Structure formats: C-alpha cells, structure tokens
Amino acid sequence: MTEQQQNKERPATGGAVLRQRVTDAITEAAFAELAEAGYARMSMEAVARRAGVGKAALYRRWPSKQAMITELIRGKVTDTLPPTPATGALHTDLRELLTTFRSQLATPLLARIAAGLLAEASHDEALAEGIHTGVTAPRRAAARAILQGAIDRGELPDALDLDLGTDLLIAPLAFRVLVIQGSSDDEYLETLTNAIEAALRAAIR
C-alpha cells in the first residue's frame, strides 16, 4: 500500500474534528444535565463541567442556555424526522405517521425532559418559540401534508378544518405517551388510527 493510499484511509484530523468532538461532548452533557436537573436549574457551568470543557467552549457556540437547548433540540428533531408518509391512502398514511411519532415520543430522554421543557416554555417566550420552530412546526407540517393529500384524493372533504385535523393527528398520542404514560402498542395504534380517520370526516369548518 502506498503512503498516499494510507493517508486516504486515515480518519480526518485537525481543528474541525476536534471542534466536532467538543460539540458532541457538549450535546451529550447538555441533554444529560437537562434530564437530571431540569431546564430551570441547569446551567452553562454544569454542562461545561459534565462535558469536560471550559465555559468558553459553550459561549463560542451559543450566547445563552436557551439558545443552546433550542438549537440542540432542533438538531435532534431534524436528524430523526422521516419523510412524510405518502402511501396513497389516508389510513396507511395515518398509521405510518403515528408509528413514527410513537417511536420518537417513547424515547426515555424525551420522556424525562418533555414535561419540564413545556412547563418552562409557558413563561419563557424565547424557549417557547424555539420549541415551536424546532419541534412542533415540523410535526404539524407532516400531519397537514397527509391531510391535504387525502383532500386532494377525495378521501376527506374540502371543508376539513386543517388545524383541528392536525391536532387530532398529534395530540392524542402525545398525551397518552408523555402525560399518562399509557400503553401505545400496535393494537392501540390501529384503534387510534381508525378513530382519527372517523373523526376527521366530522371535523368540518
């Protein structure tokens, strides 16, 4: 093997790689601290200490705790958000969407941080906006696209209240998983799919 070939096979090094490693360490530490302490009690200092870096490493990336958390959450959502289901039928689109939402809602980390973040967002306008932009809006857009596709195919009426319909696709499962921590097995998802499909046909403006 030539020296040039050996060099190509070596992992990249340098400042960019080091910065990414630091960012990864901070990300892991931030979510761990958020889960343990909650948003109100967590601090940039605690995150830096857990990540094994100086506070300057955090402040070079984000101006505040709120900016850090909202960007990290937005990144997690972007990384895990799949394409909007487009099976050609409302029932299967709904079922796929609910399956995806269940897998995301049921992650232990989300279960530990969701309630606290939502409570803080109720009196923190910047945090609320960050959660809306990074978490709520992408999910509502996916749900709305499914509804619009069903309207275009004639499966749902043109007069469907799209906002209410979107609520129906998202809220029941989120409440069950995050609030009452109830079962959301496949049988439940199938029943929920049937119930939402029926409710959508009555959700007329």
N, C-alpha and C positions, 0 to 999 in steps of 0.2 A: 504494500500500500504506500502510495507517495505521501510526502509531507502535506501537499495541498489537499489530498483526499482526507487525511487525518484531521486537518484543520476544519474541513467542512462538517465532519461528523462530531466535532466538539460542540457542546452547548454554548450558546452565546454568553458573553461575559461583559463586564463593564458597568458603567453608571446606570444605564437603562435597566439592566437586570437587577441590580441592587435596589433601585428605586421601586421596582415592581415587587420585590420580596418584602420591602418595608411596607408598601401599601397593603400587600396580602396579610402581613402580620397585624397591621393596624385594623384591617377589616375584621379579621377573626377576633381580635381583642375587643373591638367596639361592640360586636354582637354578643359576645360573652358577657361583657360588662352590662350591657343593656338588659340581658336576660336575668342577671343576678341582682343588679341594683335598681333597675327601672330607669326610665328616662329622666325623671326629676332629680334623682340622686346621683346619676352617673356624671362623671366629669372628664374633661380632656386629660387631666393629670392622671386619673385612674386608667384610662385607656392607654396612654403612653407607657405607664409603668407595666401594665399587663403585656403590652406588645414588645417591651424591652427597648424602647426608643425614647428620645428626648421629646419634650412637648413641641419643640420647633418643627419636628417632622410632621406633626399633625397640622400645625398652623400654616405650614407651607402649602398644604393641600386644601384646607378648609378654614374659613375665618371664624367658625363657631361650631359648637356642639350640634346645633340644629342643622346647619349646613352639612356637616359630616354625616349625620344619621339619615337625613333625607336623600342625600346622594347615594349612600351605600344601599339603602333600601331600594331606591330606583334601579340601581345596578343589578341587585338580586332579582327584581321583577323582570327586567329586560332579559336577563340570562335565562330565565325559566319560562317565559311567556311563549307558548307554542303558536303556530299558525291558527287562525280562526277556522273551526270545522266547516267544511264545505262538502258534505256527503251528498247533497242534492235532495235531502228530505229533512223536514223540521225535527222529527222525532230523533233521528240518529245524530243530527247536529246538536240538539239539546243534550243528549246522553253523553256525547264526547266532551262537550263543554263542561258539564257537571263532573265528569270523571277527572278532567284536568284540574278544575277548581278544588276538588276534594284532595287530590294529591298535594296541591300547594298549601291548602289550609291545614292539612293534617301534620305538617312538619313540626316536630317538637319545638324548634326555635321560634317559629311563628306563633305557636300556641302560647309560649311564655311571654312574648313581647307585645302581642297584638292589643290586648286589653289595656295595658298601661299606656301604650302609644296613643290609642284612640282617646283615652281619658285626658291625656295631656293636650292633645290636639284641640279639644273642646275649648281650651282657653289659651292656646298658642297659635295665633293666626298663621305665622310663617310655617310652623310644623304641619298644620292642617293643610296648607296649600301644597307643601311638599308631598304629603301622603296622597292628596288628591291627584296631583300630576303624575307621581311615580307609580302609584298602586291602583287607585280607584279608576282613574280615567282609562287606562289600557284595558281593564277588565270590562268596563261598561262599553267600550268601543267594540270589543269582541262580541259581547252579547247583542248589541244593537245591530251589528252586521248580520248575525244569524237571523234576527227578526226581519230585517229588511229583505234578506234573501227569501224568506218564507212569504213575505208580502208579494215580492216580485213573481214568485212561482204560483201565487194564488192560494197558498195554504193558509194564510192569515188575511184578515180583512184590511183594506186600505186604511180604514179608520182606527186601526190599532193605536192605542196610546203607547208610543215607543218608550217613554220614560217609565211608565208603570210596568210595561213588559220587561224592561231591563231590570227593574227592581225584582220582579218575580224570578228572573233567571239567577240572580246573585244572592239576594238577601236570605231566603230560607236555609240554604245550605250553610252559609256563613254563620248564621245564628245557631244552627244545630251543632256545628263543629266547634266554634270558638266560644260560644256563650254557655250552652248547656252541656257541651262535650258529649253529645249523644252519638249513637252508632250511625255510621253512614256507609254501610256495606252495599254491595251491588244490588241487593233486593230493595233496599231503601232508595237507592238512586233511580232504579227503574220506576218505582212508585212515584217518586218525586217528579221524574220526567213526565209521566202520564198526567199528574196533577197540574203541572205547569202548562203543559200543552193544552189542557182543557181550560185553564184559567185565562190563557192568552186570547182565546176566542171570545171571551167575555169582557176583555179589557179594552173596551171601545170608548173613544172620546165622545 
